[in-house]
């Protein structure tokens, strides 16, 4: 297992390089440039000043030279400086926002696993019952309802009409003056809506995947043999069938990591949450190439790590993979 993990970590290096090449090329193909956004609205800026600004950002060089310069900085863990007026290091901008996004995504993933897997198992065991039909309706609604539309409805209901939950940010204005228990509750209230919305679509999809996998597994001959040996239904379902049904679900969970990170752009913008999603959106709109590349690089690492965790979880769930 150790050799397998080491080999996978080594193969991640060329994958990361390939991903950065594609991302670097794509963001430079987008119309507009950082210097245009900073100078076009100012009629006093001369053409020479624009060229000096392009030279300052190395935008006057060919794209492959720009990529090589960025890659050299990355080799020493330097993501460069932002093109924004503050010229802050990219790593500082990301590190101050990354914990918020990871916290929301981790809570969403935990909620998906805790709720979706039992729903899928119960729907398969009690197929064609009222519970199964209700969960099927929930799945169709989860796939059909746009997240941003549902977010606006929940903000109006719980934030405006009922006044139960805040609708923006991750803390109140008087957060610094609250006692510890009220401060913790204040953060929890701010996270309820974003976490629920982030997990809503994943709950629907994963529960259906789990149901279909369980239906396929419980029809296998070894499940019939286990029941014929007199084992209780609980042991048959949760010890023998569940572990094999989890294998495809583990893959889906590993691949859902980039989806959660990409989805954070939507709800972090809607709820004004200072996370990576909001930073990514603002950086794309302002053509802040170093920040965009830094966020894409972090997202690529999290995606590859998620796939690696999924493969390792495969071996934990199925001893046959461990042996091979």
C-alpha positions as CSV (number, residue, x, y, z in Angstrom):
1,X,0.0,0.0,0.0
2,X,2.9,2.4,0.8
3,X,4.5,1.8,-2.6
4,X,1.2,2.3,-4.3
5,X,0.6,5.7,-2.5
6,X,4.2,6.8,-3.3
7,X,3.7,5.9,-7.0
8,X,0.5,7.8,-7.2
9,X,2.1,10.8,-5.6
10,X,4.8,10.8,-8.2
11,X,2.3,10.6,-11.1
12,X,0.5,13.6,-9.7
13,X,3.5,15.8,-10.6
14,X,3.2,15.6,-14.4
15,X,-0.6,15.7,-14.1
16,X,-0.3,19.0,-12.2
17,X,2.0,20.4,-14.8
18,X,-0.4,19.4,-17.6
19,X,-3.3,21.0,-15.8
20,X,-1.5,24.2,-15.2
21,X,-0.5,24.5,-18.9
22,X,-4.1,24.1,-20.0
23,X,-5.4,26.5,-17.4
24,X,-2.7,29.1,-18.2
25,X,-3.5,29.0,-21.9
26,X,-7.3,29.2,-21.3
27,X,-7.3,32.2,-19.1
28,X,-5.0,34.1,-21.5
29,X,-7.4,33.3,-24.4
30,X,-10.2,35.1,-22.6
31,X,-11.0,38.6,-24.0
32,X,-9.7,41.6,-22.1
33,X,-6.5,42.1,-20.2
34,X,-5.6,43.4,-16.7
35,X,-4.1,46.6,-18.1
36,X,-7.2,47.3,-20.2
37,X,-9.4,47.2,-17.1
38,X,-7.1,49.5,-15.2
39,X,-6.4,52.1,-17.9
40,X,-9.4,52.2,-20.3
41,X,-11.5,54.2,-17.9
42,X,-8.8,56.8,-17.4
43,X,-8.4,59.1,-20.4
44,X,-5.1,60.5,-19.0
45,X,-3.2,57.3,-19.4
46,X,-1.0,57.4,-22.4
47,X,0.0,54.5,-24.7
48,X,3.5,54.5,-23.2
49,X,2.1,54.1,-19.7
50,X,0.0,51.2,-20.9
51,X,3.1,49.5,-22.3
52,X,5.1,50.1,-19.1
53,X,2.2,48.5,-17.2
54,X,2.2,45.5,-19.5
55,X,6.0,45.2,-19.1
56,X,5.6,45.4,-15.3
57,X,3.2,42.4,-15.4
58,X,5.3,40.6,-18.0
59,X,2.3,40.6,-20.4
60,X,4.6,41.9,-23.2
61,X,6.3,38.5,-23.3
62,X,5.1,35.5,-25.3
63,X,2.7,33.3,-23.4
64,X,5.2,30.4,-23.1
65,X,7.7,32.7,-21.5
66,X,5.1,34.0,-19.1
67,X,4.2,30.4,-18.1
68,X,7.9,29.5,-17.6
69,X,8.3,32.5,-15.3
70,X,5.2,31.5,-13.3
71,X,6.5,27.9,-13.1
72,X,9.8,29.0,-11.8
73,X,8.1,30.9,-9.0
74,X,5.9,27.9,-8.3
75,X,9.0,25.7,-7.9
76,X,9.9,27.8,-4.8
77,X,6.3,27.9,-3.6
78,X,5.7,31.4,-4.8
79,X,2.4,32.0,-6.6
80,X,3.4,35.6,-7.5
81,X,1.7,38.9,-6.7
82,X,-1.8,40.0,-7.4
83,X,-2.5,42.4,-10.3
84,X,-5.0,44.3,-8.0
85,X,-4.0,47.7,-6.7
86,X,-2.9,46.3,-3.3
87,X,-0.3,43.9,-5.0
88,X,-0.6,41.5,-2.2
89,X,1.1,38.0,-2.5
90,X,-1.3,35.5,-4.0
91,X,-0.6,32.9,-1.3
92,X,-1.7,35.4,1.4
93,X,-5.0,36.1,-0.4
94,X,-5.7,32.4,-0.8
95,X,-4.6,31.3,2.7
96,X,-6.9,33.8,4.4
97,X,-9.9,32.6,2.4
98,X,-9.1,28.9,2.0
99,X,-10.2,27.8,5.5
100,X,-13.7,29.2,5.0
101,X,-14.2,27.3,1.8
102,X,-12.7,24.1,3.1
103,X,-14.9,24.3,6.2
104,X,-18.1,24.7,4.2
105,X,-17.1,21.9,1.8
106,X,-16.0,19.5,4.5
107,X,-19.3,20.0,6.4
108,X,-21.3,19.6,3.2
109,X,-19.4,16.4,2.4
110,X,-20.0,15.0,5.9
111,X,-23.7,15.9,5.7
112,X,-23.9,14.1,2.3
113,X,-22.2,11.0,3.6
114,X,-24.2,10.8,6.8
115,X,-27.6,11.4,5.2
116,X,-27.3,10.1,1.6
117,X,-25.8,6.6,2.3
118,X,-28.5,5.6,4.9
119,X,-31.3,6.9,2.6
120,X,-29.9,4.9,-0.3
121,X,-29.6,1.7,1.8
122,X,-33.1,2.0,3.2
123,X,-34.6,2.8,-0.2
124,X,-33.0,-0.3,-1.6
125,X,-34.0,-2.6,1.3
126,X,-37.6,-1.2,1.3
127,X,-37.9,-0.9,-2.5
128,X,-41.3,0.3,-3.9
129,X,-42.6,1.3,-0.5
130,X,-43.8,4.8,0.5
131,X,-40.4,5.7,1.8
132,X,-38.8,4.8,-1.5
133,X,-41.3,6.9,-3.4
134,X,-40.8,9.9,-1.2
135,X,-37.0,9.7,-1.6
136,X,-37.4,9.4,-5.4
137,X,-39.4,12.7,-5.3
138,X,-36.7,14.3,-3.2
139,X,-34.1,13.2,-5.8
140,X,-36.0,14.6,-8.8
141,X,-36.5,17.9,-6.9
142,X,-32.8,18.0,-6.0
143,X,-31.7,17.6,-9.6
144,X,-34.3,20.0,-11.0
145,X,-34.1,23.0,-8.7
146,X,-31.3,25.5,-9.5
147,X,-29.1,26.1,-6.5
148,X,-29.1,29.9,-6.8
149,X,-32.9,30.1,-7.1
150,X,-33.3,27.9,-4.0
151,X,-30.8,30.0,-2.1
152,X,-32.8,33.2,-2.8
153,X,-36.0,31.5,-1.7
154,X,-34.4,30.3,1.6
155,X,-32.8,33.7,2.2
156,X,-36.3,35.4,1.8
157,X,-38.0,32.8,4.0
158,X,-35.5,32.3,6.9
159,X,-33.6,35.6,6.7
160,X,-36.2,38.2,5.7
161,X,-39.6,36.9,6.6
162,X,-38.8,34.8,9.7
163,X,-35.5,36.4,10.7
164,X,-34.1,33.1,12.0
165,X,-30.9,33.0,10.0
166,X,-28.4,35.6,8.7
167,X,-28.2,35.9,4.9
168,X,-24.7,37.2,4.3
169,X,-21.1,36.8,5.6
170,X,-19.9,34.3,8.2
171,X,-20.1,36.4,11.3
172,X,-22.1,39.4,12.6
173,X,-20.8,42.9,12.9
174,X,-20.7,42.7,16.7
175,X,-18.9,39.3,16.6
176,X,-15.8,40.6,18.5
177,X,-17.9,41.7,21.4
178,X,-19.9,38.4,21.8
179,X,-19.1,35.9,24.6
180,X,-17.5,32.6,23.3
181,X,-20.7,30.5,23.2
182,X,-22.6,33.3,21.4
183,X,-19.8,33.8,19.0
184,X,-19.8,30.0,18.2
185,X,-23.5,30.0,17.7
186,X,-23.2,33.1,15.5
187,X,-20.8,31.3,13.1
188,X,-23.0,28.2,13.1
189,X,-26.1,30.3,12.1
190,X,-24.2,31.9,9.3
191,X,-23.0,28.5,8.0
192,X,-26.4,26.7,8.1
193,X,-27.8,27.9,4.8
194,X,-24.5,27.7,2.7
195,X,-23.8,24.1,4.0
196,X,-27.3,22.9,3.3
197,X,-27.4,24.4,-0.2
198,X,-23.9,23.0,-1.0
199,X,-25.0,19.5,0.1
200,X,-28.5,19.6,-1.4
201,X,-27.7,18.4,-4.9
202,X,-25.1,15.9,-3.7
203,X,-27.6,14.4,-1.3
204,X,-30.0,13.7,-4.1
205,X,-27.5,12.2,-6.5
206,X,-25.5,10.1,-4.0
207,X,-28.6,8.6,-2.4
208,X,-29.8,7.3,-5.9
209,X,-26.3,5.9,-6.6
210,X,-26.3,4.2,-3.3
211,X,-29.8,2.7,-3.9
212,X,-28.9,1.3,-7.3
213,X,-25.7,-0.2,-6.0
214,X,-27.4,-1.8,-3.1
215,X,-30.1,-3.2,-5.4
216,X,-27.5,-4.8,-7.5
217,X,-25.5,-6.2,-4.6
218,X,-28.4,-7.7,-2.7
219,X,-29.3,-9.8,-5.8
220,X,-26.0,-11.5,-5.8
221,X,-25.6,-15.2,-4.9
222,X,-23.4,-14.7,-1.9
223,X,-26.2,-12.5,-0.3
224,X,-28.7,-15.4,-0.9
225,X,-26.1,-17.8,0.7
226,X,-25.6,-15.6,3.7
227,X,-29.4,-15.5,4.3
228,X,-29.6,-19.2,3.8
229,X,-27.0,-19.8,6.5
230,X,-29.3,-18.1,9.0
231,X,-27.6,-14.7,9.4
232,X,-29.7,-11.9,10.5
233,X,-30.9,-9.4,7.9
234,X,-29.0,-6.6,9.7
235,X,-25.7,-8.5,9.4
236,X,-26.4,-9.4,5.7
237,X,-27.2,-5.8,4.7
238,X,-24.8,-3.8,6.8
239,X,-21.8,-6.2,7.0
240,X,-21.8,-8.1,3.7
241,X,-23.8,-6.0,1.2
242,X,-23.0,-2.5,2.2
243,X,-19.2,-2.8,1.9
244,X,-19.4,-3.9,-1.7
245,X,-22.1,-1.4,-2.6
246,X,-19.8,1.4,-1.2
247,X,-17.1,0.9,-3.8
248,X,-18.7,2.9,-6.7
249,X,-19.9,5.5,-4.2
250,X,-16.3,6.1,-3.0
251,X,-15.3,6.9,-6.5
252,X,-18.2,9.4,-6.8
253,X,-17.2,11.0,-3.5
254,X,-13.6,11.4,-4.7
255,X,-14.8,13.0,-8.0
256,X,-17.2,15.3,-6.2
257,X,-14.5,17.3,-4.6
258,X,-13.9,19.6,-7.6
259,X,-17.7,20.0,-8.0
260,X,-18.0,21.3,-4.4
261,X,-15.2,23.7,-4.9
262,X,-16.7,24.9,-8.2
263,X,-20.1,25.2,-6.6
264,X,-18.7,27.4,-3.9
265,X,-18.4,30.2,-6.4
266,X,-22.2,30.4,-6.6
267,X,-23.2,30.3,-2.9
268,X,-20.2,32.3,-1.7
269,X,-21.2,35.1,-4.1
270,X,-24.9,34.9,-3.1
271,X,-24.2,34.9,0.6
272,X,-21.2,37.3,0.4
273,X,-18.9,34.7,2.0
274,X,-15.2,35.7,1.9
275,X,-14.0,32.3,0.6
276,X,-12.1,31.1,-2.4
277,X,-15.2,31.0,-4.6
278,X,-15.9,34.7,-4.2
279,X,-12.2,35.5,-4.6
280,X,-12.1,33.4,-7.8
281,X,-15.1,35.2,-9.3
282,X,-13.7,38.6,-8.5
283,X,-10.3,37.6,-9.9
284,X,-11.7,36.3,-13.2
285,X,-13.8,39.5,-13.6
286,X,-10.7,41.7,-13.0
287,X,-8.4,39.4,-15.1
288,X,-6.1,38.9,-12.1
289,X,-4.1,36.1,-13.7
290,X,-1.9,35.2,-10.8
291,X,-4.8,34.8,-8.4
292,X,-6.8,32.8,-10.9
293,X,-3.9,30.5,-11.5
294,X,-3.2,30.1,-7.8
295,X,-6.8,29.1,-7.1
296,X,-6.9,26.7,-10.1
297,X,-3.6,25.1,-8.9
298,X,-5.0,24.6,-5.3
299,X,-8.2,23.2,-6.8
300,X,-6.2,20.8,-9.0
301,X,-4.2,19.6,-5.9
302,X,-7.4,19.0,-3.9
303,X,-9.0,17.1,-6.8
304,X,-6.0,14.8,-7.2
305,X,-5.8,14.3,-3.4
306,X,-9.5,13.5,-3.4
307,X,-9.0,10.8,-6.1
308,X,-6.1,9.4,-4.1
309,X,-8.2,9.2,-1.0
310,X,-10.9,7.4,-3.0
311,X,-8.4,4.8,-4.2
312,X,-7.1,4.2,-0.7
313,X,-10.6,3.9,0.6
314,X,-11.2,1.3,-2.1
315,X,-8.5,-0.8,-0.6
316,X,-9.9,-0.3,2.9
317,X,-13.4,-1.3,1.8
318,X,-12.4,-4.3,-0.4
319,X,-9.5,-6.5,0.9
320,X,-9.2,-8.0,-2.6
321,X,-7.9,-4.7,-4.0
322,X,-5.4,-4.6,-1.1
323,X,-4.0,-8.0,-2.0
324,X,-3.6,-7.1,-5.7
